[in-house]
Amino acid sequence: MTAKHSHEVHDDEKVGDIERAAGSQTEDGSPTITSSDSVTIRSNPDATNIKAEEQELSHNATATTATTGHVTAPSDTKEAAPETQATAAAQGPPPAAAAGAEDTPEAGRTKLETTLIVLSLCAALFLAALDVTIITTAVPTIAEEFNSNIGYIWIGSAYLLSNAAFVPTWGKISDIWGRKPILLCAVGVFWVGSLICGLSTSMGMLIGARAIQGIGGGGIIVLVNICVSDLFSMRQRGVYFGVMGMVWAVSSAIGPVLGGVFTSKATWRWCFYVNLPISGVGFVVLFFVLKLHNPRTPVAQGLKAIDWVGTLTIIGGTLMFLFGLEFGGVQYPWSSPTVICLIVFGIVTIGIFAVNEWKYARYPVIPMHLFRSWSNMAAFATAFCHAFAFISGSYWLPLYFQGVQGVSSLLSGVYLLPYVLSLSLMSAVAGVLIRKTGNYVYLIIGGMLVTTVGFGLFHDLPLDRNFTKIILYQIVAGLGIGPNFQSPLIAVQTSVEPRDIAAATSAFGFIRQMGTSISVVIGGVVFNNEMQRQYPRLREELGPELANMLSGSSAASSVGVVADLQGEQGQIARGAYLSSLRTMYIVYVAFAGLGLVLSLFVRQVQLSKKHTEHKTGLKTLRSRTGK
């Protein structure tokens, strides 16, 4: 006979004995025994001993009820069969989404501790997002100093590629070794990469350091969201996700401005040195203040538990696919064997990854059962479309301001403020609304609807400086983008078991990163093709020399040439840029509209106000899989 009991204990006098018997104690000292630390009575021929142990557990449960007024029901840590999951779905939301009767204290933190933790997480996320765009205005100076043309492509791409490729891996290893040590490790990798970037003496050294930065930055981005999920209840975390979305938007927008200031007033190396003190202070604060379960998994055992086939195939497949997109139309024609092989083999390798996760992986990096729910699939797809549209504002609107309006790179950052401020404000407001109402579906659908309208208005961006249109159109687009930084993630988390929160968050982050990377490439392809299509007219009206500079892949880097053109020539060149950008935004409107349609399939679930600390480590992983 085997009986498994999992009690939430609040009696200070009794908890010590029970925790010592279970061999576990929570990080923050809170007297709680969860399913991973459950007391188990095994089959024993001595029926008297069994009866005595059952009576003792019953006595403890009674004492708990008298002290706290409730006892946490036993829970099975093994995955349910498909039939059971279907029945559970019909009966109501999974445990992660079950509504609580009242707000509960979360991990016994003080307001000061919570504030310090959130500020440190925001600082880390700010830097990881900042490094996506801060180098855009510094690249010409860096390439000139190192006398290397490849810098225009690879200084930015090295960061984005490694960032996207390593996101799923960071989430899984945090399940093995715990959130806090892995987050600190990611911050440390980012810090080292930033230091090497600042000290670089060659273009190759800088590109390699940017790849290291990207690995750490990818870990920071996904682990910040995972930590927020572990720290706060489902109802509360919407606010903090909203804050993180606001931080991401602001950092992405001011990056080019800061990069320009550092490059013109000091040195481009400060684009990287600025990370050192901020991330260093954040590391120290998180080390002392962040309280999350630490399983203290031995390194050797943890390495054996990693899904190496899944890890290598997702990293390799992602890199090959994105390398193919980066090379296409820039270094090689799209029809070249290099580009075709990279894209095809990348897709095939990602397919091998999916089969491995589905059939063979003991502890999969991304469990395939996350994609069984139509609601989950819709939320993931909506997040992809949202990321696809969002980055087009931050990445391509500055080209409109510089190439069409003729402003400097620094002033283009100021012109982008209506977009950034509106989406930042709406991201924070959406988080508050989720906490107050518990409803996220209306925000997802409404956000995608307004996004579609806003990006449709970009097709009407003016040739002259009509500030009414320039400001109003950006505000509409920003109000639509704002709610969907966090809302689809909450929709995903409510549809999975608590044990899958980290994996679901990693999958969400990976899909968003892929959306961002693919969006930039697709936008560039459309813009370059449109400029190339206008080449015959430009050659006739501007001459072959200028036409060559403004055609194809040379167009985006020739905004300085356009700014120097006067009179009718300047008008013709700016008109060509505007026409190409308008065509490009038709693609983004289409993806926003697709996201709107997909968002209609996201399911609303009542959000819980209760928070239960999540256990990490091999013991918990084994209890999930039975392996």
N, C-alpha and C positions, 0 to 999 in steps of 0.2 A: 504494500500500500504506500502510495506517495502523495503527499499533500503539499502544495506550494502556496505560501501566503506572502503577500506583499503589502505591508502596512505603512502608512504615513504616520510617524510617531512624533508627538510634540511634548511628551512628558520628560522633562530634563533628568529626573532621577532614574528613569528606566532605560532611556535611550542608550546610555553607555554600554550596558551589558549586552543589549541586542546588537549594537553595531560591532562590538568586539566579536560576538559570535558569528556575525556575517562576514567579518574580516574587511569592513569597508567603512569609510567615513567621508562625508562630503567635504569638498574643498573649503567652503565658506563656514564650515562648522555647524551648519544647520542639521538637526537630528532627523534625517529622512532616510528611509530604506525604500528603494525603488525595485522594479522588477529585476534589474541586473544584480541587486544585492539581496535577493529574497531569501527568507529562511526556509530550508527544505528539510522535510522529514522523510528519510528513505525507508524502504522496506526493512523490517527488523523482526527477527523471530521473537524478540522479547516484547510482547504486547503491552506489558505494564509500562515499559519505558516510553513506548509510542504514545500511550494514553496520557502519560504525565507531560510529555512535550506538547501535545495538543491542548491540554488544559492550561499550560503556561502561556501558550500563544493566545488562547481565548481570553485569559486574564489580562494580557497586555492589550489586546484589542479593546476590551471593556474599559481599561484605564484610559486608553487613548480617546475613546468616545466621551468619557466623562470630562476629559481635559479640554478637548477641542470641538466636540460636538459632531465630528465626522470621522469616518474611516474610509480610506481609499480602497476601492474594490480591487480584488486580484485581477491581474492582466496576464494574458498569454503572450510571451515574447516571440513565438514562432509565427511565421507568415501563414495566413489563412489560405485554404484552398480557393481556387477561383469561384466555386459555388458559394463558399462562405463570404467571400468579398462581395459578390453580387448581392447576396442577401443583406449584408451590412449596408451596402450602398442604398438599397431600397428602403431600409429601415431608418436611415438617418446618416448624418455626417460622421466621418471617422473621428477617433479620439482627439486628433489635433485641432478639430474644429468645433468640438462640443462646447456649448455655451455654459459659462459658469454663472452661478447665481449672484456673485458679487466680486468686486475686485479683491485680489489677494496680494500680499506683499511679495515682491520678486527678489528672491535670494538674499533678503535681509540687508540690502544696500541702503546707505544713506543717500539723501539727495545730492550731497557733495560728491560722493563716489560715482553716482550715476552720471552727474554732469562731467566729471573728469574723464570717465570712460568714453562717453559720447563725443566729447571734444577731441580726445585722442584718436578715436576711430575716424572722425571727420577730417582731422589733420592728415592721417595716413591716406585716406581716400582722395583728399584734395590733391596731394602730391602725385598719386598714381594717375589721376585724371589730367592733372596739369601737364605732365610730361608727354601727353599725346599731342598737344598743340603748342607748347612753349617754344619748340625749336623751329616752327614754321617760318618765323621772321628772322631766325638766326642762321638758317641753312645757307643762304648765299655767302655770308661772311665766312662760315666754316669751310665751305667748299673752296672758296678762294684762298684761304690760309693754307689748306692742305693740298691745293692744286689738284682737286679730284672732282670729276663730274658725277661720279656714282653717289656722292653724298646727297644729291637732290632726291634720290629715291630711297636709299637704304638707311639714312639716319632716322627717318620716320618709320619706315617699314619694319626694320629690325625690332623695334619696340612693339609694334602692333602684332606682328606675327608670333613672337614668343609669348606675348601677353595672352592671346587667344588660345594658343596651343596648350598651355599649361594649366588653364583654369580648372578643368575637371580633376586633374591630378591633385591639386591643392585641397580640394574638398574632400577627396577620399582619404588622404593621409591625415587630415584633421580628425577623421573618424577613428583612426588607429592610435595616434599619439595625443589627441586632444586639441581643442581650438587654440588655447592660449600659446603653447609652445610653437605651434605651426604658424600662427599669425606673427609672432615675434621673429620667427625664422624668415618669413616673407619680407617683413620690414627690414631685417638685416641684409637680405640679398639685395633689396632695392637700394639700401644705403651704400653697400659696396659697389654696386653698379654705377650709382651716381658719382661716387668718389673717382672711380676709374674714368668715367666720362670726362670729368673736370680735369683730370691729369693726362688725358690722351695726347699723344705726340704724333699720331698718324690717323688717317681715315679708317684703316682697318681696325686699329685699336678702339676707336670711337664706336664703330658699328658693333664690334663684339661686346663692348661695355653696354651699349644700348639694348642688346639682346638680353644681357644679364639683368638690366633694369626692368625689361619687360617681363621676365620670369617672376621677379619679385612683385612687380606691379599687378600682374594677373592674380597672384596669391592674395594681395591686399584687397583687391576689388571683390573677390568672391568671399573671402573670410570675414570682411566687415559685415556683409549681409548675413552670413551664417552666425556670427557672434550676436548680432541684433536679434536674430531668431531665437537663439539660446537664452538671451538675457531678458526678453520681454514676452508677455502673453500675445496671442494672436491679435487681440483687439488693440493693444498698446503699440505693437511694432509698426503699425501703419504710419504713426507719427514720425518715428525714427527713420523709416524707409523714405518718407517724404523729405526729411532733413538731408538724408544722404543724396537723394535725387537733386536737391537744390545745390548741394556742395559740388556735385558732378557738373551741373550746368554752368555754375559760376566759374569753376576752375577751367573748364573747356573754353570759355569765352575770354577770360583775361589772360590765358596762356600766351597768345600772340602778342598782346600788349606788353606783358612782362618780358617776353623774349626780345622784343624790339628795344625796350628800355635798357635791359642788361647789355645788349649788343652795342648799342650806340653810346651809352654813358659809361660803361665799364668794360666788360669782356664777355663774350658768349659763354665762357666757362661758368659764369655765375648762373646760367640757366640750370646747371647741375649742382653747383655748390649750395644753392639755396635749399636744396633738399636735405642737406646734412644736418643742420641744427634742428630743423623742424621735425624730421623723422627721428632724430636722436632723442629729443625730448619726449616725443610720443612713445617711443620704445620704453623709456624709463617709466613713464606714467602707467602704461599698460602692464608692465612687469609687476608693479607694486599694487595696482588698484583692480585690474581685471580679475574677477572671481568666476571662473568656470571650472567644471570638472576636469581634473588632470588624472588620467589613468596610469601615468608613469610606466608606459609600455616599454620594455627593453628594446633597444635598437635592433638587435638580431631577430627577435620574434616579429617585430613590426615589419622589417624588410621581407621576411618570409610571407607575411600576410598580404603584401601589395600585389595587386593584379598586374603583373609585369607585361603580359601580352596586351591587355587592354590599355595600359598606360602608354606603351611604345606605339601601338597602332593608332591611338587617337592623336598623339603628338605628331607622329610621322605623317599620317593622312592629312591632318589639318595643315601642316607646314607645306606639304606638296601641293595641295589644292590652292592655298593662298599664294605660294610662290608662282604658280601658274598664272593666277590672276594678276599678280604684280608684274610679271615679265611681259604678259600679253599686250601688244600694241606699243610697248615702250622700248624694251631691249630686243624683243623678237616679235615678228608678226604673229597674229593670232593663229594663223594656219601652220606655223612652224612645228616640227616634231617635238621640240623642247616644251613648248607651251601645252600642246595636246597631251603629251605623255604625263606631264606633271598634274594636269587637271584630272585626267582619266584615272591614273594610278592613285591619286589622292582620294577620289571618290570610292574606288575599289577598296582601298585600305580602310577607309571609314566604314565601309560595308562589312569588312572582316571584323572590325572592332565591334560592330553591332551584334554579329553572330556570336562572337566570343562572350560578350556580356550576357546574351540571352541564353546560351546553351552551356557554357563551360566555366565561366569565372566563378570562383568560390566567393570572393567579396568584390563584386563588380564595381568599376569606377562610376558608371552610370547605369543603374538597374533598368532594364527594359520595361519592367512593369509600370514605370512612371508614365509611359506613353499609351497605356491601355485605355485610359479615360478620355472620352471626347472632350470633356471640359479642360483637362490638362493639355491635350493637343492644341486646342483652340487658344489657350493662354500662352503656350510656348510660341505658336505661330504669330499671335498678336504682338508679343514682345519682339520677335524678329522684325516685323513690319514697322513697329514703333522705332526701334533702333535704326532701321534703314532710313526712315524719314528724319529722325532727330539729327543725325550726324550731317545730313545734307544742309541743314541750316547753319550749323557751326562751321562746316568745312567750305561750302560753296558760296554762301552769302558774302564773306569777305572778298571773294573773287569778283562778285558783282560790284561791291563798293569800290574796289581798286581798279578793275578793268573798265567798268561802265561809268561810275561816278568820278573816277580819277582821284581818289583820296589816297593818302599814305597808308601803309600797313598799320601804323599806330592808330590813326583816325578810324580805320575800318573796324577796329575793336570797339570804339565808342559808338559807331553806327550800329553795331550788333546788340547794344544794350537793351533795346525794346524786346527783342527775342529772348534774351537771357533772363532779364528781370521778370518778364511775364511768366515764363515757364518755371522759374525758381519759385515765385510766389504761389503759383497754382499747384506746384508739387507739394509745398508745405500745407496749403489749404486742403488738398486732397487727403493728406495724412490725418489732419484734424477731423475731417468729415468721416473718415473710416472709423476713427476712434469713437466719435459721437454716435454714428448711426449703425455701424457694423456693415454697411453696404458698400461693396466695391464694384459690382457689375455695372451699375449706372455710370460710375466714373470711367470705367474702361470704355464702354460704348460711347458715352458722351465725348470723352477725350479723343477717340479715333474719328468721330464725326467732325468735331471742330478742327482736328488736324487735317482732314481731307479738304475742308473748306479753306483753311489757312494756306495750305500749300498750293491749292488751286489759284488763290489770289496771287501767288508768286509769279504765275504766268503773265500777270499784268504789271509786273514791276516796271517803273518808268525809265525812259532814257535820260530825262532831265532830273533835276533834284527836287522832285515833288515829295517833300518830307511828310505830308499827310499820308500818302500811300505807303511810303517806305516804312513809317513808324506803325501805322495801323495794321498793315498786312503782317508784320512781324509779331505784333501783340496777339492777333488772332491765332497765328500758328503756334506761338508759345503757350497760350492758354490751352490749346489742344494737346500739346506734347506733355505738359506738366503732370497730369494725373497718372500717366502710364509708366512712370519710372518704377513705382512700387506696386500698383494695383494688380497687374498680372502675376507678380511674384506671390502676393498674398493669395490669389486665386489658386495657384499651384500648391502652395503650402497647406491650404485647407483641404485639398483633395488627396493628401498622402498621409501615411502614418507618421507619428513623431520621429520614428527611427530613420525615416527617409528624408527628413528636412534638409540635411546637408547635401545629399545627393541631388535632390530636386533643385536646391539653390545653385549648385554647381552647374547642373544642366541648363538652368535658366541663364546664368551668367555666360556660359559657353555659347548659347544660341544668340544672345545679345551681341557678344563680341563678333561672332560670325556675321551677323546682320550689319554691324558697323563696318567691318572690313570689306565685305562684298559691296556695300552701298558706295563707298568711296571709289572703288574700282569701276562699278557700273556707271556712276555719274561721270567719271573721267572718260570712259569709253564713249558715252553719248556726246559729251561736250566736244571731245577731239574729233569725232566723226562729223559732227555738225560744222565745226570750223573747217575741216577738210572739204566738206561738200561746198562750202562757200569760196574755196580757193580760186576757181576760175574768175569769179566776179572780183575778188580782192586783187588778183593779179592784173586784171584789166584796169581797175580804178586806182590801185596803189603802187603798182609795179611789182616785178618778181621778187625783189629783195625783201620788201616789207611783207608781201604775201606769204613767202616761205616762213618768215618769223611768226606769223599769226595763224599758221595752218597746223592741223594735226596735233601731235603731242608737244609741239613747241609753244602752243598758244597760251597755256596756263602760266608758263614762266616768262611770258613776254608782256606782262602788264605794265612794266616800266616803259617799254617802247610805246605802248598806247598812250600813256600819260604824257609823253613828250610830243605827241602828234598834235598839230594845231589845225584849226579851221575845218575845212571839209574832210580832210584826211582823217582827223581825229574822230569826226562824226561817223564816218564810214566804219572805222575800226571798232568803235564803241557799239555801233549798231550790230556788227557781226557777233560780238561777244554777247550782247543782250539776246539776240535771236537764238544763239546756241544754248544759253542758260535757260531760256523759256522752254525750249524743247526738252532739255534735261529734266526740268521740274514736272513735266507731264508724266515722266516715269515715276517720280516720287509721289505724285498724286495717285497714280494707279496702285502703288504699294500701300499707301495710306487707306485707300478705298478697300483694298483686299483685307487689310487689318480690321476695318470697320465690319465687314461681312463676317469675318472669323470671330470677332468679339461677341457676336450674337449667340455663340454656342458655349460661352463661359457660364458655368453654373454658380449661383449664389448659395453660400453656406453660412449659417450663423457663426459668428466669430466668438471664440472663447475669451473670457476675461481672466481665466485662471492660468497660472504659469507653473510648470513643473520642470525642474532642472533635468536636462538631458545628460545621460551618461555616455561617455565615449570609451574607446579601448577595445582590445581583443575579446574580453569577456562579454561585452555587449554584442559585438559582431557575431560571436559564436552562438549566443542565445537567440539571435535573429534567424540564423541559417541552420542551426543544429549541426554545424560542421566543425 
